[in-house]
Amino acid sequence: MFRSLRLFNYRTWFLGALISNIGGWMQATAQDWVVLTELTSNDATAMGLTMSLQFGPPLVLVGLTGWVADRFPRRRILFLTQGTLMVLSVIIGVLLLTGVMTLPLMLMFAAMFGITNAFDAPARQAFVSDMVSVEDASNAVALNSASFNMARLIGPAVGGILIVILGSGWVFIANAATFLAMLVALLLMREKELLPQVRSSSGGGGIIGGFRYVWSRSDLKVTFIMVFLIGAFGMNFPIFASTMALEFGKSADGYGLLSSVLAIGSLAGALMAARRARARVRVLILAAGGFGVASLVSAAMPTYISYAAVLVFVGFSTVSMLTTANGYVQTTTDPALRGRVLALYMAVIMGSTPIGAPIAGWVADTFSPRSAIVLGGAAGLTACFIGAAWVIASGRVKRHETQRFRLTLDETRPVSVIEQVEPIEFSDQAATTTPIRVARSDDSTPRRRKI
């Protein structure tokens, strides 16, 4: 489960990311609560607009951010983006403490966070593969998710308490301090132990190369569609949890507790993913269906305690799906195109929020928070149906060779990995073993490129 932690660089990264993520979740809780209660009068639509501005830039800038992640050293990119995010947090905290902050200003800063994160996310995701081998990449992605959700378990609860005790401005200042952990971690890394960053000699056709690569593989297309549906309509947890907390008569600490309870299931899902040898499509499909069912059940819960209890299963299924999708994309993508493909992936998962968050906020305001949650649950079931239909249509479901009533799923092996072929005999020379790159088009028969 923790095999990637044997590497010094990954251990350092994991610790720095954990501390930084705790601050990030504290700030996210504070930002949502400030928009909902301090800058507006419980306006979920304004909260959805804030999320749209924060998560929209990855979609708009996808053509540039993926190219940057593939073209320039990712460690240097992260120095720049993490430092910028730290400065933005300090500025917002000062504006809140001085009473100058307004909704238009908060919307502007949300957009600035979104632009910075648009460059940070694909570089950060691809950098994980620079620290570990191909065999450990799926495990490293899962442990990254575990770090994120361990922080989610702590950050929202601490943030909610600090809002009540100190005020929202100090939460932003505290988050700025946690960025130092990530910057120090990047400084301490042993550069010689990082894997060489693979670059395409022809540039891979820019973002068009990434689009073509994804479009040529039906498994990636289906994965992206499933992630988009749940990202747009199901992962609006700040809207769901905050409005449900108000419906149950709770304040900021009650909202923070719901976020932490959600993280319990999320952490469990991430650790389960870390135990698996590789990311599998079947887990992706089952997790999407589980998310849909758990969301529908949570919408029917009559009390705060029962709603919080069901959120454990919502968090488990959500992270199981997203971690599996992320790991599958990373481990089956051509290394020379990994940054661009991950930029497309992050654009889908983060860029879906500007579409779904305002809709979820409008549904919560017009009908009820429970109706918005039902919409998200329906999106999860739809994603599950699409994935299952693709598996059946692609001929991957087969009858077991020895058991008559048992079906098996034939999943494609990871592509774009360096494999060893049998020794090639040359005249008057010793046998030579030559590594080649194996690629598939639409998950069909492997096609060998030139050695």
C-alpha positions as CSV (number, residue, x, y, z in Angstrom):
1,M,0.0,0.0,0.0
2,F,2.8,2.4,0.9
3,R,5.5,1.2,-1.5
4,S,6.2,4.6,-3.2
5,L,7.2,6.0,0.2
6,R,10.4,4.1,0.1
7,L,11.7,6.8,-2.2
8,F,13.2,9.9,-0.6
9,N,11.8,12.3,-3.1
10,Y,8.3,10.9,-2.9
11,R,8.4,10.9,0.9
12,T,9.4,14.5,1.0
13,W,6.7,15.4,-1.6
14,F,4.1,13.5,0.4
15,L,4.8,15.3,3.7
16,G,4.9,18.7,2.1
17,A,1.7,18.1,0.1
18,L,-0.1,16.8,3.2
19,I,0.7,20.0,5.2
20,S,-0.1,22.3,2.2
21,N,-3.4,20.4,1.5
22,I,-4.5,20.8,5.1
23,G,-4.2,24.6,4.6
24,G,-5.9,24.4,1.3
25,W,-8.9,22.7,2.8
26,M,-9.0,25.2,5.6
27,Q,-9.1,28.0,3.0
28,A,-11.7,26.3,0.8
29,T,-14.0,26.0,3.8
30,A,-13.4,29.7,4.7
31,Q,-14.0,30.9,1.2
32,D,-17.2,29.0,0.8
33,W,-18.5,30.2,4.1
34,V,-17.5,33.8,3.4
35,V,-19.3,33.9,0.1
36,L,-22.4,32.2,1.5
37,T,-22.8,34.1,4.8
38,E,-20.6,37.2,5.0
39,L,-20.7,38.6,1.4
40,T,-24.2,37.4,0.6
41,S,-27.3,36.3,2.4
42,N,-27.1,32.5,1.9
43,D,-26.9,32.9,-1.9
44,A,-25.9,29.5,-3.3
45,T,-25.9,30.9,-6.8
46,A,-23.1,33.3,-5.9
47,M,-21.2,30.4,-4.4
48,G,-21.7,28.5,-7.6
49,L,-20.4,31.5,-9.6
50,T,-17.3,31.7,-7.4
51,M,-16.6,28.0,-8.0
52,S,-17.1,28.6,-11.7
53,L,-14.5,31.3,-11.8
54,Q,-12.1,29.3,-9.8
55,F,-12.4,26.1,-11.8
56,G,-13.1,27.5,-15.2
57,P,-9.5,28.6,-16.3
58,P,-8.2,25.0,-16.6
59,L,-10.8,24.5,-19.4
60,V,-10.1,27.8,-21.1
61,L,-6.3,27.5,-20.9
62,V,-6.0,23.8,-21.6
63,G,-4.1,24.5,-24.9
64,L,-1.4,26.3,-23.0
65,T,-1.1,24.6,-19.6
66,G,-0.5,21.1,-21.0
67,W,2.2,22.3,-23.4
68,V,3.9,24.2,-20.5
69,A,3.9,21.0,-18.3
70,D,5.5,19.0,-21.1
71,R,7.9,21.7,-22.3
72,F,9.4,23.2,-19.1
73,P,10.9,21.5,-16.0
74,R,7.8,20.7,-13.8
75,R,9.7,21.3,-10.6
76,R,10.4,24.9,-11.6
77,I,6.8,25.4,-12.7
78,L,5.6,24.2,-9.2
79,F,8.0,26.7,-7.5
80,L,6.3,29.5,-9.4
81,T,2.7,28.4,-9.0
82,Q,2.9,27.5,-5.3
83,G,4.6,30.8,-4.5
84,T,1.9,32.7,-6.4
85,L,-0.9,30.9,-4.6
86,M,0.8,31.8,-1.3
87,V,0.8,35.5,-2.1
88,L,-2.8,35.4,-3.2
89,S,-3.9,33.8,0.1
90,V,-2.1,36.6,2.1
91,I,-3.8,39.3,0.1
92,I,-7.3,37.9,0.6
93,G,-6.6,37.4,4.3
94,V,-5.5,41.0,4.7
95,L,-8.6,42.3,2.8
96,L,-10.9,40.2,5.0
97,L,-9.2,41.3,8.3
98,T,-9.5,45.0,7.2
99,G,-13.1,44.7,6.2
100,V,-12.4,45.7,2.6
101,M,-13.4,42.5,0.9
102,T,-16.5,42.5,-1.3
103,L,-18.2,39.9,-3.5
104,P,-16.7,41.3,-6.8
105,L,-13.2,41.3,-5.3
106,M,-13.7,37.7,-4.1
107,L,-14.8,36.7,-7.6
108,M,-11.7,38.4,-9.1
109,F,-9.4,36.5,-6.7
110,A,-11.3,33.2,-7.4
111,A,-10.4,33.7,-11.1
112,M,-6.8,34.4,-10.2
113,F,-6.6,31.3,-8.1
114,G,-8.2,29.4,-11.1
115,I,-5.6,30.7,-13.6
116,T,-2.7,29.8,-11.3
117,N,-4.1,26.4,-10.6
118,A,-4.6,25.8,-14.3
119,F,-0.8,25.8,-14.7
120,D,-0.2,24.1,-11.3
121,A,-2.5,21.0,-11.7
122,P,-1.1,19.3,-14.9
123,A,2.5,20.0,-13.8
124,R,1.8,18.6,-10.3
125,Q,0.0,15.5,-11.6
126,A,2.7,14.7,-14.2
127,F,5.5,15.4,-11.7
128,V,4.3,12.4,-9.7
129,S,5.5,10.2,-12.6
130,D,8.9,11.9,-12.5
131,M,9.5,10.7,-9.0
132,V,8.6,7.0,-9.3
133,S,8.9,4.2,-11.8
134,V,6.1,3.2,-14.2
135,E,5.3,0.2,-12.0
136,D,4.7,2.4,-8.9
137,A,2.9,5.3,-10.7
138,S,-0.6,4.0,-9.9
139,N,0.4,3.6,-6.3
140,A,1.9,7.0,-6.1
141,V,-1.2,8.6,-7.6
142,A,-3.4,6.8,-5.0
143,L,-1.1,7.9,-2.2
144,N,-1.4,11.5,-3.5
145,S,-5.1,11.1,-3.2
146,A,-4.7,9.7,0.3
147,S,-2.7,12.7,1.3
148,F,-5.3,15.0,-0.2
149,N,-8.1,13.3,1.7
150,M,-6.1,13.0,5.0
151,A,-5.9,16.8,4.7
152,R,-9.6,16.9,3.9
153,L,-10.3,15.0,7.1
154,I,-8.5,17.6,9.2
155,G,-8.6,20.9,7.2
156,P,-12.4,21.7,7.0
157,A,-13.0,20.9,10.7
158,V,-10.0,23.0,11.8
159,G,-11.1,25.8,9.3
160,G,-14.6,25.8,10.6
161,I,-13.4,26.1,14.2
162,L,-11.0,28.9,13.3
163,I,-13.7,30.8,11.5
164,V,-15.8,30.8,14.7
165,I,-12.9,31.6,17.0
166,L,-10.6,33.9,15.0
167,G,-12.5,34.9,11.9
168,S,-12.2,33.9,8.2
169,G,-9.3,36.2,7.4
170,W,-6.9,34.4,9.7
171,V,-7.7,31.1,8.0
172,F,-6.4,32.5,4.7
173,I,-3.2,33.7,6.5
174,A,-2.7,30.3,8.0
175,N,-3.1,28.6,4.6
176,A,-0.4,30.9,3.2
177,A,2.0,29.7,5.8
178,T,1.3,26.0,4.8
179,F,2.5,26.7,1.3
180,L,6.0,27.0,2.7
181,A,5.9,23.2,3.4
182,M,5.5,22.5,-0.3
183,L,8.2,25.0,-1.3
184,V,10.7,23.5,1.2
185,A,9.8,20.0,0.0
186,L,10.6,21.0,-3.6
187,L,13.9,22.5,-2.5
188,L,15.0,19.4,-0.6
189,M,14.4,17.0,-3.4
190,R,17.4,15.1,-4.9
191,E,17.3,16.2,-8.5
192,K,19.6,13.3,-9.6
193,E,17.0,10.8,-8.4
194,L,14.2,12.3,-10.5
195,L,13.4,10.5,-13.7
196,P,14.3,12.3,-16.9
197,Q,11.3,14.3,-18.3
198,V,10.3,12.7,-21.6
199,R,9.8,15.2,-24.4
200,S,8.6,14.6,-27.9
201,S,11.2,15.6,-30.5
202,S,8.5,17.1,-32.7
203,G,6.6,18.7,-29.9
204,G,3.8,16.2,-30.3
205,G,1.6,18.7,-32.2
206,G,0.9,20.8,-29.2
207,I,-2.4,20.4,-27.5
208,I,-3.8,19.0,-30.8
209,G,-1.5,16.0,-30.3
210,G,-3.1,15.4,-26.9
211,F,-6.6,15.7,-28.4
212,R,-5.7,13.3,-31.2
213,Y,-4.2,10.8,-28.8
214,V,-7.2,10.8,-26.5
215,W,-9.6,10.7,-29.5
216,S,-7.8,7.6,-30.9
217,R,-8.5,5.7,-27.7
218,S,-12.1,4.8,-26.8
219,D,-11.1,3.9,-23.2
220,L,-9.8,7.4,-22.5
221,K,-12.8,9.0,-24.2
222,V,-15.3,7.0,-22.0
223,T,-13.2,7.8,-18.9
224,F,-13.3,11.5,-19.7
225,I,-17.0,11.5,-20.3
226,M,-17.7,9.7,-17.0
227,V,-15.4,12.1,-15.0
228,F,-17.1,15.1,-16.7
229,L,-20.6,14.0,-15.7
230,I,-19.7,13.4,-12.0
231,G,-17.4,16.5,-11.9
232,A,-20.1,18.8,-13.3
233,F,-23.2,17.6,-11.4
234,G,-22.0,15.4,-8.6
235,M,-18.9,16.9,-7.1
236,N,-20.4,20.2,-5.9
237,F,-19.9,19.3,-2.3
238,P,-19.3,22.8,-1.0
239,I,-22.8,23.7,-2.3
240,F,-24.4,20.5,-1.1
241,A,-22.8,20.4,2.4
242,S,-23.1,24.1,3.2
243,T,-26.8,24.4,2.2
244,M,-27.6,21.1,4.0
245,A,-25.8,22.4,7.1
246,L,-28.0,25.5,7.0
247,E,-31.1,23.3,6.5
248,F,-30.2,21.3,9.6
249,G,-29.6,24.6,11.5
250,K,-25.8,24.3,11.8
251,S,-23.2,27.0,11.4
252,A,-19.6,27.0,10.1
253,D,-18.4,24.3,12.4
254,G,-21.2,22.0,11.4
255,Y,-20.3,22.6,7.7
256,G,-16.7,21.9,8.4
257,L,-17.6,18.7,10.2
258,L,-19.6,17.4,7.2
259,S,-16.6,18.0,5.0
260,S,-14.4,16.1,7.4
261,V,-16.8,13.2,7.5
262,L,-16.8,13.1,3.7
263,A,-13.1,12.8,3.9
264,I,-13.2,9.7,6.1
265,G,-14.7,7.8,3.2
266,S,-12.5,9.5,0.7
267,L,-9.3,8.5,2.6
268,A,-10.5,4.9,2.8
269,G,-11.2,4.9,-1.0
270,A,-7.7,6.3,-1.7
271,L,-6.0,3.7,0.5
272,M,-7.9,0.9,-1.2
273,A,-6.8,2.2,-4.6
274,A,-3.2,2.3,-3.3
275,R,-3.4,-1.5,-2.6
276,R,-4.3,-2.4,-6.2
277,A,-1.6,-3.3,-8.5
278,R,-2.9,-1.0,-11.3
279,A,-5.9,1.1,-12.1
280,R,-8.8,-0.9,-13.6
281,V,-11.8,0.2,-15.7
282,R,-14.1,-2.1,-13.8
283,V,-13.4,-0.2,-10.6
284,L,-14.1,3.1,-12.4
285,I,-17.6,1.9,-13.5
286,L,-18.6,0.3,-10.1
287,A,-17.4,3.4,-8.2
288,A,-19.5,5.7,-10.5
289,G,-22.6,3.6,-9.8
290,G,-21.8,3.5,-6.1
291,F,-21.6,7.3,-6.1
292,G,-25.0,7.6,-7.7
293,V,-26.7,5.3,-5.2
294,A,-25.0,6.9,-2.2
295,S,-25.9,10.4,-3.3
296,L,-29.6,9.5,-3.8
297,V,-29.6,7.9,-0.3
298,S,-28.0,10.9,1.3
299,A,-30.6,13.2,-0.2
300,A,-33.3,11.3,1.6
301,M,-31.7,11.4,5.1
302,P,-33.9,13.2,7.7
303,T,-31.3,14.3,10.2
304,Y,-27.9,15.8,10.3
305,I,-26.3,12.7,11.8
306,S,-27.8,10.3,9.3
307,Y,-26.9,12.6,6.4
308,A,-23.3,12.8,7.7
309,A,-23.1,9.0,8.1
310,V,-24.1,8.4,4.4
311,L,-21.4,11.0,3.3
312,V,-18.8,8.4,4.3
313,F,-20.0,6.2,1.4
314,V,-20.3,9.2,-1.0
315,G,-16.7,10.1,-0.2
316,F,-15.5,6.5,-0.6
317,S,-17.1,6.0,-4.1
318,T,-16.0,9.5,-5.3
319,V,-12.3,9.1,-4.6
320,S,-12.3,5.4,-5.7
321,M,-13.5,6.7,-9.1
322,L,-11.3,9.7,-9.4
323,T,-8.1,8.0,-8.2
324,T,-8.7,5.1,-10.5
325,A,-9.4,7.5,-13.4
326,N,-6.3,9.5,-12.7
327,G,-4.1,6.5,-12.3
328,Y,-5.4,4.9,-15.5
329,V,-4.7,8.1,-17.5
330,Q,-1.2,8.5,-16.1
331,T,-0.1,4.8,-16.5
332,T,-1.5,4.2,-20.0
333,T,-0.5,7.5,-21.6
334,D,2.6,8.0,-23.8
335,P,5.2,9.8,-21.5
336,A,5.9,12.4,-24.2
337,L,2.2,13.4,-24.2
338,R,1.5,12.9,-20.5
339,G,1.4,16.6,-19.6
340,R,-1.0,17.5,-22.4
341,V,-3.3,14.5,-21.7
342,L,-3.3,15.3,-18.0
343,A,-4.1,18.9,-18.8
344,L,-7.1,17.7,-20.8
345,Y,-8.0,15.5,-17.9
346,M,-7.8,18.3,-15.4
347,A,-9.7,20.6,-17.8
348,V,-12.5,18.0,-17.8
349,I,-12.6,17.5,-14.1
350,M,-12.1,21.1,-13.0
351,G,-13.6,22.7,-16.1
352,S,-16.8,20.8,-15.6
353,T,-17.4,22.8,-12.4
354,P,-18.3,26.1,-14.2
355,I,-21.0,24.2,-16.0
356,G,-22.4,22.2,-13.1
357,A,-21.9,24.5,-10.1
358,P,-24.2,27.3,-11.2
359,I,-26.8,24.8,-12.1
360,A,-26.5,23.0,-8.8
361,G,-26.6,26.4,-6.9
362,W,-29.7,27.4,-8.9
363,V,-31.5,24.1,-8.2
364,A,-30.6,24.4,-4.5
365,D,-32.0,28.0,-4.4
366,T,-35.1,27.3,-6.6
367,F,-36.1,23.9,-5.3
368,S,-34.1,22.6,-2.4
369,P,-30.5,21.3,-1.5
370,R,-31.9,17.8,-1.7
371,S,-32.9,18.3,-5.3
372,A,-29.4,19.4,-6.2
373,I,-28.0,16.3,-4.6
374,V,-30.5,14.1,-6.5
375,L,-29.2,15.7,-9.7
376,G,-25.7,14.7,-8.8
377,G,-26.8,11.1,-8.0
378,A,-28.5,10.8,-11.4
379,A,-25.3,12.0,-13.1
380,G,-23.3,9.2,-11.3
381,L,-25.8,6.5,-12.4
382,T,-25.6,7.9,-16.0
383,A,-21.8,7.7,-15.9
384,C,-22.0,4.1,-14.7
385,F,-24.4,3.2,-17.5
386,I,-22.1,4.8,-20.1
387,G,-19.1,2.9,-18.8
388,A,-20.9,-0.4,-18.7
389,A,-22.4,0.1,-22.2
390,W,-18.9,0.7,-23.6
391,V,-17.5,-2.4,-21.9
392,I,-20.2,-4.5,-23.4
393,A,-20.1,-2.9,-26.9
394,S,-16.3,-3.2,-27.1
395,G,-16.5,-7.0,-26.6
396,R,-14.6,-7.0,-23.3
397,V,-17.2,-9.1,-21.4
398,K,-16.6,-12.7,-22.1
399,R,-17.8,-16.1,-20.8
400,H,-15.4,-17.8,-18.4
401,E,-13.3,-20.5,-20.0
402,T,-14.2,-23.2,-17.5
403,Q,-17.2,-21.9,-15.5
404,R,-20.4,-21.8,-17.6
405,F,-22.3,-19.1,-15.8
406,R,-19.4,-16.8,-15.0
407,L,-18.4,-13.7,-17.0
408,T,-15.0,-12.1,-17.1
409,L,-13.9,-8.6,-18.1
410,D,-10.9,-8.5,-20.5
411,E,-9.2,-5.2,-19.6
412,T,-6.5,-3.7,-21.8
413,R,-3.0,-3.7,-20.4
414,P,-1.3,-0.3,-19.7
415,V,0.0,1.1,-23.0
416,S,3.1,3.2,-23.8
417,V,5.3,1.4,-21.4
418,I,8.8,0.2,-22.2
419,E,8.8,-3.6,-22.6
420,Q,11.5,-6.1,-23.2
421,V,11.3,-8.2,-26.3
422,E,13.0,-11.5,-27.0
423,P,16.7,-11.3,-28.0
424,I,17.1,-10.5,-31.6
425,E,19.8,-12.6,-33.3
426,F,22.2,-10.7,-35.6
427,S,24.7,-12.4,-37.9
428,D,28.1,-12.6,-36.4
429,Q,27.0,-10.8,-33.2
430,A,25.8,-11.7,-29.8
431,A,22.1,-11.8,-29.0
432,T,20.9,-8.3,-28.2
433,T,17.9,-7.3,-26.2
434,T,16.3,-4.0,-27.4
435,P,13.6,-2.1,-25.6
436,I,10.7,-0.9,-27.7
437,R,7.7,1.2,-27.1
438,V,4.3,-0.5,-27.5
439,A,1.3,1.6,-28.4
440,R,-2.3,0.9,-29.1
441,S,-4.9,2.6,-31.2
442,D,-8.3,2.3,-29.6
443,D,-7.1,-0.5,-27.4
444,S,-6.7,-2.9,-30.3
445,T,-3.7,-5.1,-31.2
446,P,-0.4,-3.6,-30.2
447,R,1.4,-1.7,-32.9
448,R,5.2,-1.6,-32.6
449,R,7.0,1.6,-33.4
450,K,10.4,1.8,-34.9
451,I,13.3,0.8,-32.6
